[in-house]
Amino acid sequence: MRSLLKYLKGYKVESVIAPLFKMLEASFELIVPLITARIIDIGIADRDKSFILHQCIILVLLGVVGLICSLTAQYFAAKSSMGMGANIRKAMYHHVNTFSYEELDLIKPSTLINRITGDVNQVQNGVNLFLRLFMRAPFIVIGAIFMASTISLRLTGIFLLAMILIGTSIFLIVKITVKLYTKVQEHFDAIVLHTRESYSGARVIRAFHKERKEQEAFKEEGELLNRFQIQSGRISALLNPLTTSITNIGIISLLILGGKEVYRGALSQGEVVALINYMSQILLALLILVNLVVSITKALASGKRVAEVLALQPRMQEGKETTGLGKAEGISFKGVSFSYPNSDETAIENVEFSIPRGETIGIIGGTGAGKTTLINLIPRLYDATKGEVLLDGRKVQEYTYKRLRARVSIVPQRSVLFSGTIRENMQWRKESASDEEIWEALEIAQAKEFVMEKQEGLDGIVQGGGRNFSGGQRQRLCIARALIGKPDILILDDSASALDYATDAALRKALRRVGKELTTIIVSQRVASIKHGDVIFVMDEGRIQDIGNHEELRRTSEIYQELCRTQLGKGEAL
Ligand SMILES: Nc1ncnc2c1ncn2[C@@H]1O[C@H](COP(=O)(O)OP(=O)(O)OP(=O)(O)O)[C@@H](O)[C@H]1O
């Protein structure tokens, strides 16, 4: 949490003014019982109406000035805590954008969203309460005891005893409820996760007719949450009656012992009333302190979650080079192995190959063979754990991200579009892309026809995630997006899986016409999609088992033969 204090930068003055004004308000509050005592002892005793009126005006003035101080404190506390919250959110958003796939594997997007929103809000509220109340409550308690001691040192003992009893009850109850609160938070997180999953997977749930099962699981989570909330509610409900009882016992003791002092002539009636007022002020201040402690505990827990994200340093460092050596003119893998950060197994092992510029490469293999892992190393979505990945003779790590990603364009397995227009989605790689360039890319990606059919053309709306397009249309739009800005290397990671054979073939034919310089890597589980490649890599268990063109592999590669047998028909493969 301490590491988050730097985000208060720019709000230092506000953070000092807020507690100062709150303490000023508290000082006025501490004077009130003394004035009440004077009204009773002098005004009422002497039946002096003008004195009473005069003192009442002072009370009103104290109230008004106190209110102004309180509002000033609220204003400055809100300004600095909101400012701090905004600074943290900005810093987190910026920091998360520097994460590579490795960091995103470690902190899941749903947790990141919770941390950037809910947790930062909790920190913000905690800071606001802290600035306003943390100094005020102890100030009132100490001040009230001090003022009481100036009235009667003998009766101050009752105050100390009441404070010890109230303090102990509060401590015990908070200790238990904070533990329960942690449980409540855990179950609340689970419910949020469940709600999010069942909403985003609503169609799958309907398709598998799992509505009842989902409802039951939700009900179970809800009941658990309910149980812990009731438990913590019951225990916190004890707090008020317990502390009020202790205070009331204190007040009764003050009345009895104070009464005796009045008889002895050591105290006036007004002073006894003032002592009772101070006792009530202490109780109120301690109750506020309890709420403050609970909120601060929550804020500290949230602050820890926020600080964890900010402390996570991206393992990849950006290079400085903007040009290649031009030697090898293509992509080379030298003894490359890779393991995911959250896994002990190697996803690819000792991969070695070179691809000259302008070739079309097919990568085929069963699920989990390591195809996606391999191609993700080229645009540095991950860094190899062993070996080197070279692009035009330079390690990919040496290039700036801008340069590397301008040269290598990847269409991932999952087609992701963003809400906006088709044009806006097409301009992701090149903001200045003209309509002509966009139509050209759409034509190659076999998407021109259905975009033209739209009344608005390139201004056609894309709904979040591209849900107003079919799976195949989404894939084609993503391929078009990847072609804009003329990359040197185009990687299609199973990105044509939703296309029918004819469209898939038309796409590959169009890609071949793009230019001799374009290196195309097509990852697929379909033989038909990669069989025209200049070279085909056959992958299995994280290794490239066989390399060759379609005809060679049909003769030499058992895995390839098997794939052909199952897909193209037995006769063709043998
Ligand atoms: N983010 C990840 N974290 C941990 N392990 C992963 C991750 N992604 C993939 N793996 C594992 O790495 C191995 C290779 O996966 P990869 O996605 O490269 O296979 P693939 O050949 O592309 O499969 P598919 O054709 O099904 O997409 C698999 O065993 C998989 O479980």
The ligand as a Gaussian input file, in Angstrom:
#p B3LYP/6-31G(d) Opt

LIG

0 1
 N       -1.278000     -20.039000     -22.245000
 C       -0.873000     -21.288000     -21.990000
 N       -0.468000     -21.658000     -20.767000
 C       -0.019000     -22.900000     -20.503000
 N        0.046000     -23.884000     -21.425000
 C       -0.352000     -23.593000     -22.676000
 C       -0.837000     -22.285000     -23.025000
 N       -1.156000     -22.305000     -24.348000
 C       -0.887000     -23.546000     -24.789000
 N       -0.405000     -24.317000     -23.803000
 C        0.036000     -25.714000     -23.912000
 O        1.082000     -25.778000     -24.873000
 C        0.943000     -26.894000     -25.729000
 C        0.936000     -26.450000     -27.196000
 O       -0.217000     -25.655000     -27.409000
 P       -0.489000     -24.881000     -28.781000
 O       -1.614000     -23.934000     -28.544000
 O        0.764000     -24.338000     -29.303000
 O       -0.992000     -26.108000     -29.691000
 P       -1.601000     -26.069000     -31.149000
 O       -0.824000     -27.045000     -31.947000
 O       -1.671000     -24.671000     -31.659000
 O       -3.044000     -26.658000     -30.881000
 P       -4.435000     -26.268000     -31.570000
 O       -4.371000     -26.727000     -32.993000
 O       -5.442000     -27.036000     -30.784000
 O       -4.584000     -24.794000     -31.440000
 C       -0.340000     -27.592000     -25.303000
 O        0.036000     -28.706000     -24.499000
 C       -1.069000     -26.584000     -24.463000
 O       -1.782000     -27.204000     -23.415000

